[in-house]
Amino acid sequence: MKSLDTNPTNYIEDIMVVVMKKLALGLILVIMMLSPVYSVSGFAITYGETTYANADWKNSMNSYFQSKTSKNINDATSKVVTASEVNTISTNITGRTYPSSQIFSCAMVDLSYNQGINVIVDTSKITVVTPKMYANALKSTGINNGYVVVSSPVSASGEAALAGVLESYEIAVGTPIPDQAKKAATEELYTETQIVNQTGQNPDKIADLFSKALDQVQNQNLQDPTQIKVIVVNVANSMNINLTDQQAQQIANSLANSQQAQSSLTDFKNKLQNVTNQATQSGGIIDQIMNYLQGIFNYLSSLISGK
């Protein structure tokens, strides 16, 4: 066993090394204990299959995501979103069938963020869908928390990106979102973009229309499109948005479908809440440990320096 130096300064240095080694070992053990939380990661990235197949595009997405988080993106659970997966949910709604050469959009989700939904959209690449629109679609699937980042290596409308966002949540939570809910969210997002194009209104204003109408629909627990249409018309009038009868019906139908999908989401919402709590608590515990270690280090350093 190595003897401690009798020089006071060197002696304190030796003590500090021993203490820091023990504290570091303790930190490693704590992180190992917390690791089961991250086996259902709470932190996920999805890549469109076209982007994933192109090393330069994938690297550009990794760089973008890394610039938007303090976490190491290498710690995220990742998955490739295929054209088949996108088409399964969206084709009957949008009328579009995407080939495997056109699935560009990528998404990152972090459930340690628990102050509502915070959506960041790379507006230099995502040209139509706004953060509020994604937030509305997520809200329709029972998702009310999380940090979401959406981008693409090339210009894209962002509609197909919702599939990647939802898959990121599935990976982060470790539980699938029922197809009924996915289709309802996709229909809602698609309807929003259609209303934007038809009315010429600001996308966020239309997103606010959907959000306000949905809040009332959920508060009254309505599923009947006829009743929901009355709410849509009233909200639109209060916002000075002129809708045709057909447009109001489109919105009412999409919100009704979202409401009807809620009963299928019970298991997912329960698991989402559990994983969100775990991710938040674990992040807080690790931050506290690191702050404690830094305090010990600063104190011992001050002893050595005599300050």
Secondary structure, DSSP 4 states (H G I P E B T S, - for coil): -PPPPSSHHHHHHHHHHHHHHHHHHHHHHHHHHHHHHHHS-SEEEEEEHHHHT-HHHHHHHHHHHHHT-SS-GGGSEEEEEPHHHHHHHHHHHH-----GGG---EEEEETT--SSEEEEE-TTTB-S--HHHHHHHHHHTT---EEEEEE-SS-B-STTHHHHHHHHHHHHHTSPPPHHHHHHHHHHHHHHHHHHHHH---HHHHHHHHHHHHHHHHHHT---HHHHHHHHHHHHHHTT----HHHHHHHHHHHHHHHHTGGGGHHHHHHHHHHHHHHHHHHHHHHHHHHHHHHHHHHHHHHHHT-
